[in-house]
Amino acid sequence: MTTKVKMSESTYIFANSQSSENIQLQESELKELERLQAIERVFDSASRKRIQATGISPNWRCLEVGAGAGSIAQWMAEIVGEHGKVVAVDLNTRFIKKIQRSNIEAIEADIRHLTLESQSFDLIHVRYVLIHVPDFQVALAKMLDFLKPGGWIVIEEPDFSAARAIAGNEIACQSMNRVNVAIAQMFASRGMDYAFGIKLPAIFQQLNLQELSVENDTALAPGGSGIATVMKMSAERLADKYIATGKATQQDIEQYCQIAEDPRAWAIYYSTIGVTASKGV
């Protein structure tokens, strides 16, 4: 089942046009799907462990915020069964709506403006969403209102302040570190915190959430690894925005991508902070 709060112009064109512009959009959509699936391959295992630790069970109602290509939503739907439900929210549900499961509802919306029944979910999962929301407090307040007393919230967000080149060609490493500075500047220019993940535990405490559990996943990874590939895709996709900060050049982007492909080069691309807590009864 798919509920659309708003259909974007790009989604409409993709569905209804055969123009050259539409062909380009299809290519863009395929690249985005490839990127999202790469993220799933790298991070789903850790996300599933955190969600399983909440005791997710048949008949639960779950909310997946920033559902992407839908792997976690589909996995949760299998666990909660036909009498449970997963509501999958994303700004664009083009990939989620292709999942054929009667207990998944896809809603195309901004979580900050979403209206759902108060205290109606047993579990809410969010991955790599709030770092992109300057007024994340609004989104968090919404989600906590949707959560049942005693329900669980699992949020996973990156910390790009951990990023740095460790080993490899010296010039390429210098370029990589300049790109890391550009990433930080890009977030700052949008009013966002590139180290948002490490702030989550304190934020949860301030909200008086209970049974707090915190994990810091920091991977020292070689080029060609899953996380390196994900960040190479992001660098290629966001190159113009990185360069626009004035902190990195096109050559720096190319060197960054070379490190991300070189199995002899090592780097920390970012950390993922996973925080789990329950809402007081």
C-alpha positions in Angstrom: 0.0 0.0 0.0 1.4 3.4 -0.9 0.2 6.7 0.4 1.5 9.9 -1.2 1.4 13.1 0.6 3.0 14.9 -2.3 4.3 13.7 -5.7 7.4 15.5 -6.8 7.7 16.7 -10.3 10.7 14.5 -11.0 8.7 11.4 -9.8 5.9 12.3 -12.2 8.2 12.8 -15.2 9.9 9.5 -14.4 6.6 7.7 -14.4 5.0 9.3 -17.4 7.5 10.7 -19.9 9.7 9.1 -22.6 11.7 12.2 -23.4 15.5 12.4 -23.4 15.2 14.2 -20.1 13.4 11.2 -18.7 16.0 8.8 -20.0 18.6 10.8 -18.1 16.4 10.7 -15.0 16.1 7.0 -15.3 19.9 6.7 -15.4 20.1 8.9 -12.3 17.5 6.8 -10.5 19.5 3.7 -11.3 22.6 5.2 -9.9 20.8 6.3 -6.7 19.3 2.8 -6.3 22.8 1.3 -6.7 24.1 3.7 -4.0 21.3 2.9 -1.6 21.8 -0.8 -2.1 25.5 -0.4 -1.5 24.6 1.2 1.9 22.3 -1.7 2.7 25.0 -4.2 2.0 27.4 -2.4 4.3 25.2 -1.3 7.2 22.1 -3.6 7.3 23.8 -6.2 9.5 24.5 -3.8 12.3 21.1 -2.2 12.0 19.3 -5.5 12.2 21.3 -6.4 15.4 20.2 -3.2 17.0 16.6 -3.7 16.1 16.6 -7.3 17.2 17.9 -6.2 20.6 14.6 -4.3 21.1 12.7 -7.6 21.0 10.9 -6.9 17.8 8.1 -9.5 17.6 5.0 -10.6 15.5 2.1 -8.1 15.6 4.4 -5.1 16.2 3.8 -1.8 14.4 7.0 -0.3 13.2 8.0 3.0 11.6 11.0 3.1 9.2 12.1 6.7 8.6 14.3 7.3 5.6 13.4 3.9 4.2 15.6 4.2 1.1 15.5 1.1 -1.1 13.5 -0.7 1.6 15.6 -3.6 2.8 15.1 -2.9 6.5 11.4 -2.2 6.1 11.0 -5.5 4.2 13.0 -7.4 6.9 10.9 -5.9 9.7 7.7 -6.8 7.8 8.8 -10.4 7.7 9.2 -10.4 11.5 6.0 -8.6 12.5 4.0 -10.8 10.2 0.6 -10.4 8.6 -1.0 -9.0 11.7 1.8 -6.5 12.3 2.6 -3.5 10.1 5.6 -1.4 8.8 5.1 2.2 7.8 8.0 3.2 5.5 8.5 7.0 5.2 10.8 8.6 2.7 10.9 11.9 0.7 10.7 9.7 -2.4 9.1 6.2 -2.3 10.0 5.2 -5.8 11.9 2.1 -4.7 9.8 1.2 -1.6 6.5 1.1 -3.5 7.9 -1.8 -5.6 8.0 -4.1 -2.6 5.0 -6.4 -2.7 4.0 -6.9 0.9 0.5 -6.3 2.3 1.9 -5.2 5.7 4.1 -2.4 4.3 2.6 1.0 3.8 4.9 3.5 2.0 4.3 7.2 2.7 6.1 9.9 0.7 6.6 12.7 3.1 9.0 14.8 5.2 8.9 13.3 8.7 8.7 16.8 10.2 5.3 17.4 8.5 3.9 13.9 8.8 0.6 13.3 10.6 0.1 9.8 12.1 -1.8 8.5 15.1 -0.1 9.4 18.4 1.4 6.6 20.4 0.8 4.0 17.7 4.2 2.4 17.1 6.1 -0.2 19.0 9.4 0.6 17.2 10.9 3.4 15.2 14.1 3.0 13.2 16.0 5.9 11.6 19.3 5.6 9.7 21.3 8.5 8.2 18.4 10.9 8.2 18.6 13.5 11.0 22.1 14.7 10.0 20.4 16.2 7.0 17.7 17.9 9.0 18.8 21.3 10.5 15.7 21.4 12.8 16.1 17.7 13.8 14.4 18.5 17.1 11.1 18.8 15.2 11.6 15.4 13.6 12.5 13.8 16.9 9.5 15.3 18.7 7.2 13.9 15.9 8.7 10.5 16.2 8.5 10.4 20.0 4.9 11.4 19.8 4.2 8.5 17.4 5.9 6.0 19.8 3.9 4.1 22.3 4.9 4.3 26.0 7.5 1.6 26.5 8.2 1.6 22.7 11.7 1.5 21.3 13.5 4.0 19.1 16.8 3.1 17.2 18.7 5.9 15.5 21.9 5.6 13.6 23.7 8.7 12.4 27.2 9.4 11.0 30.1 11.3 12.6 32.2 12.7 9.8 34.6 14.3 12.2 36.2 10.9 12.5 37.2 10.8 8.8 40.8 10.9 7.8 43.3 9.2 5.5 45.5 6.7 7.2 47.8 5.1 4.6 48.4 5.4 0.9 49.9 7.8 -1.6 50.9 10.9 0.3 49.5 13.3 -2.3 46.2 11.4 -2.6 45.9 11.3 1.2 46.3 15.1 1.4 43.6 15.4 -1.3 41.3 13.0 0.7 41.7 15.1 3.8 40.8 18.3 1.8 37.7 16.5 0.6 36.9 15.7 4.2 37.1 19.4 5.1 34.9 20.1 2.1 32.3 17.7 3.4 32.3 19.4 6.8 31.9 22.8 5.1 29.1 21.6 2.9 27.1 20.5 6.0 27.9 23.7 7.9 26.7 25.9 5.0 23.3 24.2 5.2 23.0 24.6 8.9 23.8 21.0 9.6 26.3 19.3 12.0 28.7 16.9 10.2 29.5 15.3 13.6 25.8 14.9 14.5 26.2 11.2 15.4 28.3 11.8 18.5 25.8 14.2 19.8 23.0 11.6 19.9 23.6 10.0 23.3 23.4 13.4 25.1 20.3 14.3 23.1 18.6 11.1 24.1 19.5 11.8 27.8 18.0 15.3 27.6 14.8 13.7 26.3 14.6 11.4 29.3 14.6 8.3 27.2 15.2 5.1 29.1 17.5 2.0 28.8 20.0 3.9 26.7 22.4 1.8 24.6 25.2 3.4 22.6 27.5 1.9 19.9 30.3 3.5 18.0 31.1 1.7 14.8 34.3 3.1 13.3 35.7 1.1 10.4 39.4 1.4 9.4 38.8 0.3 5.8 40.9 -0.4 2.7 40.0 0.9 -0.7 37.5 -1.3 -2.5 35.7 -2.1 0.8 32.0 -1.6 1.1 32.2 1.7 3.0 34.9 3.0 0.7 32.7 2.2 -2.3 29.7 4.0 -0.7 31.8 7.1 -0.1 33.3 7.0 -3.7 29.7 7.0 -5.0 28.8 9.9 -2.8 31.9 11.9 -3.9 31.0 11.4 -7.5 27.4 12.4 -6.9 28.2 15.4 -4.8 31.5 16.5 -6.4 30.0 19.9 -7.5 28.8 20.6 -4.0 32.2 19.7 -2.5 34.1 21.9 -5.0 31.6 24.8 -4.4 32.8 25.0 -0.8 36.2 26.2 -2.0 37.9 23.6 0.2 38.6 20.9 -2.5 39.2 20.8 -6.2 38.2 18.4 -9.0 41.6 16.8 -8.7 41.1 16.3 -5.0 37.8 14.5 -5.8 39.6 12.3 -8.3 42.4 11.4 -5.8 39.7 10.7 -3.2 38.0 8.2 -5.5 41.4 6.6 -6.3 42.1 6.0 -2.6 38.6 4.6 -2.3 39.5 2.0 -5.0 43.0 1.2 -3.9 43.2 -1.9 -1.6 46.6 -0.7 -0.4 45.2 2.6 0.9 43.5 2.8 4.3 41.1 5.4 5.7 38.4 6.1 8.2 35.5 7.4 6.1 33.2 8.1 9.0 31.9 6.6 12.2 28.3 5.4 12.7 26.8 6.1 16.1 23.9 3.8 16.9 21.7 4.8 19.8 18.8 2.7 21.2 16.4 3.7 23.9 12.8 3.2 25.1 10.1 5.7 25.8 9.1 5.8 29.4 5.7 4.2 30.4 
